[in-house]
Amino acid sequence: MRNLLTFIIRNSSWLVAIILIVISFYLVFSYNSYQRSVYLTSANNVTGWLYETSNKVTNFIHLRKNNKFLLERNAQLEAELFALKNYLSDRQIDTLRTNAFLSDSIPVSQFSFIPAEVTNVSFSGPNNYITVNKGSEHGVRPDMGVVSQNGVVGVVLTVSPKFSVIIPIINPKFRLSGKLKNSSNTGSISWDGKNLNIAQIGELPKHEVFQPGDTVMTSFSRIFPRNIVIGYVIEQIPSKDDNFNTLNLRIATDFYSVRDILVIDDKFYDEQNQLENSIP
């Protein structure tokens, strides 16, 4: 207490000056309308800036959490979408059904989705790969299909407890059955190792009708649902076999900017795999 009194006495002139300045400002802003309006305007601007900055900082802090929530929600919506498509497709095909025998609810889809974030990419040569932050602990296993919000990404090659390595379309080892959107003829999707944005679909019949811009989608596959976008036709190119057409297609997924992906979990994969492997 004695030290406090000593400090006040020693600096009394400064303290008195500060008090007088505060009183002066109070009198100026209280009894002069112009100065008061300037003060209020400036104070509002400063307060607004502080609130805006605080809001940006708060949003940045919660950005990762919000992004994770959106990925999980997107995975849920994708599963519901595939269930709805299959349900509507079954109703259109089976014209002998009557409403009396139809279920009131949409059946559960055989596909669910595991959201993941890209942690590393290697596009330095032909053997490209992508690493994501989900592994066996999250239900990811080899041979699972991988998609982005735009289309097919690739296939899971190997997993660890917390990470997975994906072979993308832009890898010579990648193969997938595809077709033009309004066609029943299938071809083989591959990559010639030249351009990261362009893949090829070959083994299409000569009579196949196509136009630049036509959508290329998944067809019969053990790891991908049907009708997922792969890319868009650019042009016809020379084919190794004169009996078939080969087309260049612009890949729907932009591998330079892809950050979030969905790993496809087929609930019937093991059953189908075991059955097919049991055939002598």
C-alpha positions as CSV (number, residue, x, y, z in Angstrom):
1,M,0.0,0.0,0.0
2,R,2.8,2.4,0.9
3,N,4.5,1.7,-2.5
4,L,1.2,2.5,-4.3
5,L,0.9,5.8,-2.4
6,T,4.5,6.6,-3.2
7,F,4.0,5.9,-6.9
8,I,0.8,8.1,-7.0
9,I,2.6,11.0,-5.2
10,R,5.7,10.7,-7.5
11,N,3.6,10.7,-10.7
12,S,0.8,12.9,-9.5
13,S,1.3,15.5,-12.2
14,W,0.9,12.9,-14.9
15,L,-2.1,11.4,-13.3
16,V,-3.8,14.8,-12.9
17,A,-3.0,15.6,-16.6
18,I,-4.6,12.4,-17.7
19,I,-7.7,13.0,-15.7
20,L,-8.0,16.5,-17.0
21,I,-7.6,15.3,-20.6
22,V,-10.3,12.6,-20.1
23,I,-12.7,15.2,-18.6
24,S,-11.9,17.6,-21.5
25,F,-12.7,15.0,-24.1
26,Y,-15.9,14.1,-22.2
27,L,-17.1,17.7,-22.2
28,V,-16.2,18.2,-25.8
29,F,-18.0,15.2,-27.1
30,S,-21.0,15.6,-24.7
31,Y,-21.8,19.2,-25.4
32,N,-20.8,19.6,-29.1
33,S,-23.0,17.8,-31.6
34,Y,-20.4,17.8,-34.4
35,Q,-17.6,16.3,-32.3
36,R,-20.0,13.8,-30.8
37,S,-21.1,12.6,-34.3
38,V,-17.5,12.3,-35.4
39,Y,-16.7,10.3,-32.3
40,L,-19.7,8.0,-32.7
41,T,-19.0,7.4,-36.4
42,S,-15.3,6.6,-35.6
43,A,-16.3,4.4,-32.7
44,N,-18.8,2.5,-34.8
45,N,-16.2,2.0,-37.6
46,V,-13.6,0.6,-35.1
47,T,-16.2,-1.6,-33.4
48,G,-17.4,-2.9,-36.8
49,W,-13.8,-3.7,-37.8
50,L,-13.2,-5.5,-34.6
51,Y,-16.4,-7.6,-34.9
52,E,-15.6,-8.4,-38.6
53,T,-12.0,-9.4,-37.7
54,S,-13.2,-11.5,-34.8
55,N,-15.8,-13.2,-37.0
56,K,-13.1,-14.0,-39.6
57,V,-10.8,-15.5,-37.0
58,T,-13.6,-17.5,-35.5
59,N,-14.7,-18.8,-39.0
60,F,-11.1,-19.8,-39.8
61,I,-10.7,-21.7,-36.5
62,H,-13.9,-23.6,-37.2
63,L,-13.2,-24.1,-40.9
64,R,-11.7,-27.5,-40.6
65,K,-14.5,-28.7,-38.4
66,N,-17.2,-27.3,-40.7
67,N,-15.4,-28.9,-43.8
68,K,-15.4,-32.3,-42.1
69,F,-19.1,-31.9,-41.3
70,L,-19.9,-31.0,-44.9
71,L,-17.9,-34.0,-46.2
72,E,-19.8,-36.4,-43.9
73,R,-23.1,-34.8,-45.0
74,N,-22.1,-35.1,-48.6
75,A,-21.3,-38.8,-48.2
76,Q,-24.7,-39.4,-46.6
77,L,-26.5,-37.5,-49.4
78,E,-24.6,-39.5,-52.0
79,A,-25.7,-42.8,-50.4
80,E,-29.3,-41.6,-50.3
81,L,-29.1,-40.4,-53.9
82,F,-27.9,-43.8,-55.2
83,A,-30.6,-45.6,-53.2
84,L,-33.2,-43.3,-54.8
85,K,-31.8,-43.9,-58.3
86,N,-31.9,-47.6,-57.8
87,Y,-35.4,-47.5,-56.4
88,L,-36.7,-45.4,-59.3
89,S,-34.9,-47.6,-61.8
90,D,-36.5,-50.8,-60.4
91,R,-39.9,-49.2,-60.6
92,Q,-39.5,-48.3,-64.2
93,I,-38.1,-51.7,-65.2
94,D,-40.6,-53.8,-63.3
95,T,-43.9,-52.7,-65.0
96,L,-45.9,-55.7,-63.5
97,R,-45.7,-54.4,-60.0
98,T,-48.9,-52.9,-58.5
99,N,-49.0,-50.1,-55.9
100,A,-50.4,-52.6,-53.4
101,F,-47.1,-54.4,-53.3
102,L,-44.8,-51.5,-53.3
103,S,-42.9,-50.6,-50.1
104,D,-43.6,-47.2,-48.6
105,S,-39.9,-46.5,-48.0
106,I,-36.8,-46.4,-50.2
107,P,-34.6,-49.4,-49.7
108,V,-31.2,-49.0,-48.3
109,S,-28.5,-48.6,-51.0
110,Q,-25.7,-51.2,-51.3
111,F,-23.3,-48.3,-51.5
112,S,-22.1,-46.0,-48.7
113,F,-19.4,-43.3,-48.7
114,I,-16.4,-42.6,-46.5
115,P,-15.3,-39.0,-46.8
116,A,-11.5,-38.3,-46.8
117,E,-9.1,-35.5,-47.4
118,V,-6.1,-35.6,-49.8
119,T,-2.9,-35.3,-47.9
120,N,-0.4,-35.9,-50.7
121,V,-0.2,-36.2,-54.5
122,S,2.5,-37.5,-56.8
123,F,2.1,-36.3,-60.4
124,S,5.8,-36.3,-61.3
125,G,5.7,-39.2,-63.7
126,P,3.4,-41.9,-65.2
127,N,3.0,-43.8,-61.9
128,N,0.9,-41.2,-60.2
129,Y,-0.8,-41.7,-56.9
130,I,-2.9,-39.9,-54.3
131,T,-2.7,-40.3,-50.5
132,V,-5.7,-39.6,-48.3
133,N,-6.2,-39.4,-44.5
134,K,-8.5,-42.4,-44.0
135,G,-7.4,-46.0,-43.7
136,S,-8.4,-49.4,-42.3
137,E,-9.4,-47.9,-39.0
138,H,-12.1,-46.0,-40.9
139,G,-13.3,-49.0,-43.0
140,V,-11.2,-48.4,-46.1
141,R,-9.7,-51.4,-47.8
142,P,-7.9,-52.1,-51.1
143,D,-10.0,-52.2,-54.4
144,M,-12.5,-49.6,-53.2
145,G,-13.6,-47.1,-55.8
146,V,-12.9,-43.4,-55.1
147,V,-14.9,-40.4,-56.5
148,S,-14.9,-36.6,-56.1
149,Q,-17.8,-34.2,-56.4
150,N,-17.2,-34.1,-60.1
151,G,-16.6,-37.7,-61.0
152,V,-14.4,-40.8,-60.8
153,V,-11.0,-40.4,-59.1
154,G,-9.5,-43.9,-59.0
155,V,-9.1,-47.0,-56.9
156,V,-7.6,-47.7,-53.5
157,L,-4.3,-49.6,-53.9
158,T,-3.1,-50.1,-50.4
159,V,-4.0,-49.0,-46.8
160,S,-2.5,-48.4,-43.4
161,P,-4.5,-47.9,-40.2
162,K,-4.9,-44.1,-40.9
163,F,-4.0,-43.6,-44.6
164,S,-4.7,-44.9,-48.0
165,V,-2.9,-44.7,-51.4
166,I,-5.1,-44.4,-54.5
167,I,-4.3,-45.2,-58.1
168,P,-6.0,-42.4,-60.1
169,I,-7.3,-42.5,-63.6
170,I,-4.1,-40.8,-64.6
171,N,-2.0,-44.0,-64.0
172,P,-1.3,-46.6,-66.7
173,K,-2.3,-49.4,-64.3
174,F,-5.8,-48.0,-64.0
175,R,-8.6,-49.8,-66.0
176,L,-12.3,-49.2,-65.9
177,S,-15.4,-50.1,-68.0
178,G,-17.2,-47.1,-69.3
179,K,-19.8,-46.1,-71.8
180,L,-21.4,-43.0,-73.5
181,K,-24.3,-41.7,-71.5
182,N,-27.1,-42.6,-74.0
183,S,-25.5,-45.9,-75.2
184,S,-25.4,-49.5,-74.0
185,N,-22.1,-50.2,-75.7
186,T,-19.2,-50.4,-73.2
187,G,-15.5,-49.6,-73.7
188,S,-12.3,-49.6,-71.7
189,I,-11.0,-46.5,-69.9
190,S,-7.3,-46.0,-69.8
191,W,-4.6,-43.3,-69.8
192,D,-1.8,-42.9,-72.3
193,G,0.6,-41.1,-69.8
194,K,0.7,-37.8,-71.7
195,N,-1.8,-35.3,-70.3
196,L,-3.1,-35.2,-66.7
197,N,-6.5,-33.9,-68.0
198,I,-7.1,-36.3,-70.8
199,A,-7.8,-40.1,-70.7
200,Q,-9.0,-42.5,-73.4
201,I,-11.9,-44.8,-73.9
202,G,-11.2,-47.6,-76.4
203,E,-12.8,-50.8,-77.7
204,L,-16.0,-48.9,-78.7
205,P,-17.9,-50.4,-81.7
206,K,-17.4,-48.7,-85.0
207,H,-21.1,-48.0,-85.3
208,E,-21.1,-46.1,-82.0
209,V,-22.5,-42.6,-82.5
210,F,-20.9,-39.8,-80.5
211,Q,-20.4,-36.0,-80.4
212,P,-17.8,-33.8,-78.8
213,G,-19.0,-33.1,-75.3
214,D,-20.9,-36.4,-74.8
215,T,-20.7,-37.7,-71.2
216,V,-18.7,-40.8,-70.5
217,M,-20.0,-42.8,-67.5
218,T,-19.2,-45.9,-65.5
219,S,-20.7,-49.1,-66.8
220,F,-20.3,-52.6,-65.4
221,S,-17.8,-52.5,-62.5
222,R,-17.2,-54.4,-59.3
223,I,-16.2,-51.3,-57.4
224,F,-18.1,-48.4,-58.9
225,P,-21.8,-47.9,-59.2
226,R,-23.1,-47.4,-62.7
227,N,-23.6,-44.0,-64.3
228,I,-20.9,-42.1,-62.4
229,V,-19.3,-39.4,-64.6
230,I,-15.8,-40.2,-65.8
231,G,-15.3,-37.4,-68.4
232,Y,-16.5,-35.8,-71.6
233,V,-15.6,-36.7,-75.2
234,I,-13.1,-34.4,-77.0
235,E,-12.3,-36.1,-80.2
236,Q,-11.7,-39.4,-82.0
237,I,-8.1,-40.6,-82.2
238,P,-6.4,-43.4,-84.2
239,S,-7.2,-46.9,-82.8
240,K,-4.9,-49.9,-82.5
241,D,-7.7,-52.1,-83.8
242,D,-9.5,-51.0,-86.9
243,N,-12.7,-52.8,-85.7
244,F,-13.1,-50.3,-82.8
245,N,-13.1,-46.6,-82.1
246,T,-10.9,-44.8,-79.6
247,L,-11.8,-41.4,-78.1
248,N,-10.0,-38.8,-76.1
249,L,-12.0,-37.6,-73.1
250,R,-11.5,-34.7,-70.7
251,I,-11.5,-36.2,-67.2
252,A,-14.2,-34.8,-65.0
253,T,-12.0,-34.6,-61.9
254,D,-9.4,-31.9,-61.8
255,F,-6.5,-33.6,-60.2
256,Y,-4.6,-30.3,-59.8
257,S,-7.2,-29.0,-57.4
258,V,-8.9,-32.1,-55.9
259,R,-8.8,-31.9,-52.1
260,D,-11.8,-33.9,-50.8
261,I,-12.9,-37.3,-52.0
262,L,-15.4,-40.1,-51.2
263,V,-14.4,-43.7,-50.9
264,I,-17.1,-46.1,-52.0
265,D,-18.1,-48.9,-49.7
266,D,-20.0,-51.6,-51.5
267,K,-21.8,-53.7,-48.9
268,F,-22.1,-56.6,-51.3
269,Y,-18.5,-56.6,-52.6
270,D,-17.3,-59.5,-50.5
271,E,-20.3,-61.7,-51.2
272,Q,-19.9,-61.1,-55.0
273,N,-16.2,-61.6,-54.9
274,Q,-16.4,-64.8,-53.0
275,L,-19.1,-66.2,-55.4
276,E,-17.1,-65.3,-58.5
277,N,-13.9,-66.7,-57.1
278,S,-15.6,-70.0,-56.3
279,I,-16.3,-70.7,-59.9
280,P,-13.9,-73.5,-61.1
